[in-house]
């Protein structure tokens, strides 16, 4: 009985694994379809200068670093 179940499992296992691989392979190919192809046609290039970056506010951490650096520099230079 055990031999019969083992034999059936050995016969059915490759068919099950092949069916799973085919399905996942199709999904894999569909998800990456066209991903590695060069774009066709001319690429749009902006002709005007980009707008300047908005001003960045100084947050507390940056102020602490600037003040700390000034204090250390003052101590080392002795002024």
Residue pairs with C-beta under 8 A, 6 or more apart in sequence:
none
